Amino acid sequence: MNQNFKPLQPKVVLGVAAHPDDLDFGASGTLAKFAEQGAAIHYLILTDGSKGTENKTLTPQQLSRIREEEQREAIKAIGGSKAHFLGYPDGYLEVTMDLKKDIVKIIRKVRPDVVITMDPSMLYSASRGFINHPDHRAAGQAALDAVFPLARDHLSFPELYQQGYMPHKTKTVLLTNFDQQNYIVDITNTFDKKIAALKAHQSQVGDIDNIKPWLRENASKIGARGGYELGEGFIRIDLNR
Ligand SMILES: [Zn+2]
């Protein structure tokens, strides 16, 4: 499946996601692998994660602080470098020019070779029985728009250029998508780091041992498509302009 692609050796990787835990579910094995190869890994989390609980005793502010801390722990577990939080209200994320500008600012600051985000075209999956969270779609859409053309063109958000945020071309985008992957990353050696990252999101996953068999089975199914024991799958887009 990967034969048409050159292996990725990024120096800087930026993951853009709606909530703490999104990147760790979809891509933390891959991010850990890039970190082991020497890449700096940045997470950009767009919302404050303040709705993700059934615990009625927690205030949204308390939950938000807990989830931010969990995300920092998870990044440590994969050997990542830095977390950036934009703090938009969880559940209400929309594709606005303000959001795109905030993402462009981070892209121009950290200057990633690879951006990982969620495929915004995933609306629902009947076979898997779910509707994709609207925040995930908004995050993916805004991130793609920020990568191209907004971060690339100095006349987009000229005030950023004036503040010293130089235009930046991202080379590769990896989109998490459950059913239409064209690129499988071998995460056999970093699967344990993925588990450690997910374990950090205690408020979301509870006891990691309960979902570990499912995570392994899923990684095994995806990995098989690339000829690996365990894998994560993406739609890979190498940008040529
Ligand atoms: Zn999410």
Boltz pocket constraint, residues with backbone or C-beta under 6 A from the ligand:
constraints:
  - pocket:
      binder: B
      contacts: [[A, 18], [A, 19], [A, 20], [A, 22], [A, 133], [A, 136]]
      max_distance: 6.0
